């Protein structure tokens, strides 16, 4: 299976909900084989910050920086 890519929406609504801090936590805690990318709107603006993991297409809603260790260990 291809290595995981974690997308974190950085569009306006998710940013207001703390997406920049979630991206910082992802970049700080990730391991080398995981790709982290900020992205545009994922179409779920009311539930942000939104994280989408590829290729499994696992969605995470209302993500907080303290949730990142749990998400990364589940990949
Ligand atoms: S702004 Fe993040 S899903 Fe739309």
Boltz pocket constraint, residues with backbone or C-beta under 6 A from the ligand:
constraints:
  - pocket:
      binder: B
      contacts: [[A, 9], [A, 10], [A, 11], [A, 12], [A, 13], [A, 14], [A, 15], [A, 40], [A, 41], [A, 42], [A, 43], [A, 44], [A, 45], [A, 46], [A, 48], [A, 50]]
      max_distance: 6.0
